[in-house]
């Protein structure tokens, strides 16, 4: 709880908008895969859409939030972003799977819920580690 009290609200607000742009890509691509490739498992579709959304999140974040860059070289920065995102993907897919298979939530609601977990992880790791000033 102490961590939440110390989060800079302005940065969290900015990251919300960055995350929203990535979330729109994630949800749109996920839905398109579910509609046009109905035999594709929902976790596979979620993984593909998550990876595309990660790229959008990185570029929009660099353009609008983390203009100063990080303390790392660009190739290291991108590698760290994908490492953080891979861990976020693990959180996302576990949450997504449990929400669908155990809690029996509708797939789209489970997807949105899982995205929330990934958002919190991604913001925290990026703000306090990768782009720490």
BELJO-V776894 format. One record per residue. N is the residue number from 0. RES is the residue in one small letter. SS is DSSP state (alpha for helix, beta for strand, coil for the rest). PSI is psi in whole degrees, 0 to 359 (999 if undefined). D_FIRST is the distance of its C-alpha to the first C-alpha in Angstrom with 1 decimal. Layout:
# BELJO-V776894
n->(N:N)
res->(RES:RES)
ss->(SS:SS)
psi->(PSI:PSI)
d_first->(D_FIRST:D_FIRST)
This chain:
# BELJO-V776894
n->(0:1:2:3:4:5:6:7:8:9:10:11:12:13:14:15:16:17:18:19:20:21:22:23:24:25:26:27:28:29:30:31:32:33:34:35:36:37:38:39:40:41:42:43:44:45:46:47:48:49:50:51:52:53:54:55:56:57:58:59:60:61:62:63:64:65:66:67:68:69:70:71:72:73:74:75:76:77:78:79:80:81:82:83:84:85:86:87:88:89:90:91:92:93:94:95:96:97:98:99:100:101:102:103:104:105:106:107:108:109:110:111:112:113:114:115:116:117:118:119:120:121:122:123:124:125:126:127:128:129:130:131:132)
res->(x:x:x:x:x:x:x:x:x:x:x:x:x:x:x:x:x:x:x:x:x:x:x:x:x:x:x:x:x:x:x:x:x:x:x:x:x:x:x:x:x:x:x:x:x:x:x:x:x:x:x:x:x:x:x:x:x:x:x:x:x:x:x:x:x:x:x:x:x:x:x:x:x:x:x:x:x:x:x:x:x:x:x:x:x:x:x:x:x:x:x:x:x:x:x:x:x:x:x:x:x:x:x:x:x:x:x:x:x:x:x:x:x:x:x:x:x:x:x:x:x:x:x:x:x:x:x:x:x:x:x:x:x)
ss->(coil:alpha:alpha:alpha:alpha:alpha:coil:coil:alpha:alpha:alpha:alpha:alpha:alpha:alpha:alpha:alpha:alpha:alpha:alpha:alpha:alpha:alpha:alpha:alpha:alpha:alpha:alpha:alpha:alpha:alpha:alpha:alpha:alpha:alpha:alpha:coil:coil:coil:coil:coil:alpha:alpha:alpha:alpha:alpha:alpha:alpha:alpha:alpha:alpha:alpha:alpha:alpha:alpha:alpha:alpha:alpha:alpha:alpha:alpha:alpha:alpha:alpha:coil:coil:coil:coil:coil:coil:coil:coil:coil:alpha:alpha:alpha:alpha:alpha:alpha:alpha:alpha:alpha:alpha:alpha:alpha:alpha:alpha:alpha:alpha:alpha:alpha:alpha:alpha:alpha:alpha:alpha:alpha:alpha:alpha:alpha:alpha:coil:coil:coil:coil:coil:alpha:alpha:alpha:alpha:alpha:alpha:alpha:alpha:alpha:alpha:alpha:alpha:alpha:alpha:alpha:alpha:alpha:alpha:alpha:alpha:alpha:alpha:alpha:alpha:coil:coil:coil)
psi->(326:322:317:326:331:354:133:118:323:315:319:319:315:316:331:315:322:313:326:319:318:323:322:319:314:307:319:311:320:312:318:318:320:324:312:346:69:341:351:127:143:328:326:315:320:322:314:313:324:318:319:318:328:318:316:315:317:308:319:321:318:319:321:346:312:48:328:351:190:187:11:159:159:316:327:319:312:319:318:321:314:329:311:317:325:317:318:322:321:311:313:307:324:313:316:311:311:322:321:310:328:309:347:35:152:147:314:322:319:322:313:318:315:324:327:318:316:322:311:313:311:315:311:312:319:314:316:350:296:312:24:133:999)
d_first->(0.0:3.8:5.4:5.3:6.6:9.0:10.4:13.9:14.6:18.2:17.8:15.5:18.3:21.0:19.6:19.4:23.2:23.8:22.1:24.0:27.3:26.5:25.5:28.8:30.6:28.8:29.5:33.0:34.0:32.5:34.5:37.6:37.5:37.1:40.0:42.4:41.8:41.1:41.8:39.0:36.1:33.0:30.9:33.5:33.4:29.6:29.8:32.6:30.9:27.6:29.6:31.4:28.3:26.9:30.0:29.7:26.0:27.1:30.1:28.6:25.6:28.2:30.3:27.8:24.7:25.2:28.8:28.6:28.1:26.3:27.4:29.2:32.6:32.7:33.6:30.8:28.3:29.5:29.4:25.7:24.9:26.7:25.1:21.6:23.0:24.7:21.5:20.1:23.4:23.0:19.6:21.4:24.5:23.1:21.0:24.2:26.4:24.5:24.2:28.0:29.4:27.4:25.9:29.1:27.5:29.9:29.8:28.8:25.9:24.7:25.2:23.1:20.3:20.5:20.6:17.2:15.7:17.9:17.0:13.3:14.6:17.4:15.8:13.3:16.3:18.7:17.1:15.8:18.7:21.8:22.0:20.3:22.4)
